[in-house]
Amino acid sequence: QQRLIWCCEIESHSRCPLREIDFCGDCTFLIGPEGGFDEKEAAFLSGQSFVQPVSLGPNLLRAETAALLCLSYARSQRN
């Protein structure tokens, strides 16, 4: 089953750190725009059963850096 891993900077939505995600199977990463997701977008994503919100840590990352971090974690678990 396809999963959407939502890299969410909103603390109330992202309780699970990226490093604790099991990357078996197919997944897609959703990395937000500059300025982050607004509450309406966050509420919509939170209501979807295939979306798993994750935290990338305490620092806000640029989109390019966040993408590399996500791909690195996913790749390291598949080896």
C-alpha positions as CSV (number, residue, x, y, z in Angstrom):
1,Q,0.0,0.0,0.0
2,Q,1.3,3.4,-0.9
3,R,2.1,5.8,1.9
4,L,2.6,9.5,1.9
5,I,5.2,10.6,4.5
6,W,4.4,14.2,5.3
7,C,7.4,16.1,6.6
8,C,5.5,18.4,8.9
9,E,6.9,21.3,10.9
10,I,3.7,21.8,12.9
11,E,4.4,20.2,16.3
12,S,0.8,19.2,17.0
13,H,0.7,17.1,13.8
14,S,4.1,15.5,13.7
15,R,4.8,13.3,16.8
16,C,6.9,10.6,15.1
17,P,10.6,11.4,14.2
18,L,11.6,10.4,10.7
19,R,14.3,8.1,12.0
20,E,11.6,5.8,13.5
21,I,9.7,5.3,10.3
22,D,9.8,1.8,8.6
23,F,10.5,2.4,5.0
24,C,9.5,-1.0,3.7
25,G,7.2,-0.8,0.7
26,D,6.4,2.2,-1.5
27,C,6.3,5.7,0.0
28,T,6.3,9.2,-1.2
29,F,7.6,12.2,0.7
30,L,5.7,15.4,1.0
31,I,7.9,18.4,1.8
32,G,6.2,21.7,2.3
33,P,6.6,25.0,0.6
34,E,8.6,27.9,2.0
35,G,6.7,29.2,5.0
36,G,5.3,25.7,5.7
37,F,1.8,24.3,5.5
38,D,-1.1,26.4,6.7
39,E,-3.7,25.0,9.2
40,K,-6.3,24.2,6.5
41,E,-3.7,22.2,4.5
42,A,-2.5,20.5,7.7
43,A,-6.1,19.6,8.7
44,F,-6.8,18.1,5.3
45,L,-3.6,16.0,5.4
46,S,-4.2,14.8,8.9
47,G,-7.6,13.4,7.9
48,Q,-6.1,11.1,5.2
49,S,-5.5,7.5,6.3
50,F,-2.5,7.0,4.0
51,V,-0.7,10.1,5.3
52,Q,1.9,9.7,8.1
53,P,3.1,13.0,9.5
54,V,6.8,13.0,10.7
55,S,9.2,15.4,12.2
56,L,12.5,16.1,10.7
57,G,13.8,17.5,14.0
58,P,13.9,20.7,15.9
59,N,15.4,22.8,13.1
60,L,13.6,24.1,10.0
61,L,15.3,22.8,6.9
62,R,15.3,24.2,3.4
63,A,13.2,22.0,1.0
64,E,16.4,20.8,-0.8
65,T,18.0,19.8,2.5
66,A,14.8,18.1,3.7
67,A,14.5,16.1,0.5
68,L,18.1,14.8,0.9
69,L,17.6,13.9,4.5
70,C,14.4,11.9,3.7
71,L,16.0,10.1,0.8
72,S,19.1,9.3,2.9
73,Y,17.0,7.7,5.7
74,A,15.0,5.7,3.2
75,R,18.0,4.5,1.4
76,S,19.9,3.5,4.6
77,Q,17.0,1.3,5.7
78,R,16.7,-0.5,2.4
79,N,20.3,-1.8,2.4
